[in-house]
């Protein structure tokens, strides 16, 4: 797969839109003036579906914010066994930790479909930290939310049964419909990678959830019908 490095300066201002459910958007914690500064100092990069944004171990001096599309975050063992950490959609941010600690990228990021990113260079990142204390506060909130999510995933992997794991991941990767509903656009194979189970197990769990009226299954689309019950399933501790 080819790397994409076709950065261009934005010709028009990218408006910040609050995305329900996006936990890792640091712009949600910034005042409008700092959001504007972030936008003005960011480049726009388009990544075709299937291309790598960065790989595990890369030395990248950039931070990314998803404007459109879905980014898959994963790690692969030398024998090809893969672990998928997350699917990140609009509003989600990635790459900040490597700019803070100077270490290499801890995972691989791939464009699952056509992706549009805001890209903040290390120089611009440092300037925002120096000029705006609130930007540093937002970074702390960002990293804190990631730690909480990682803690939930660890507990889920050890303590939860497959239905609990599936419920948690469905809620995490859900998109919002125009009428305020939630749906997941994902294959059962991809959901199996996210939950650390087999495709057969995921298929069985989804059918059980559908029989209980919690979800509605369509081709590559899962509508979430009872959010409260799914949340209770996901909360194992």
Secondary structure, 3 states (H helix, E strand, C coil): CCECCCEEECCCCCCCCCCCCCCCCHHHHCCHHHHHHHHHCCEEEEECCCCEEECCCCCCCEEEEEEECCEEEEEECCCCCEEEEEEECCCCEECHHHHHHCCCCCCEEEECCCEEEEEEEHHHHHHHHHHCHHHHHHHHHHHHHHHHHHHHHHHHHHHCCHHHHHHHHHHHCCEECCCCCEEECCCHHHHHHHHCCCHHHHHHHHHHHHHCCCEEEECCEEEECCHHHHHHHHCCC
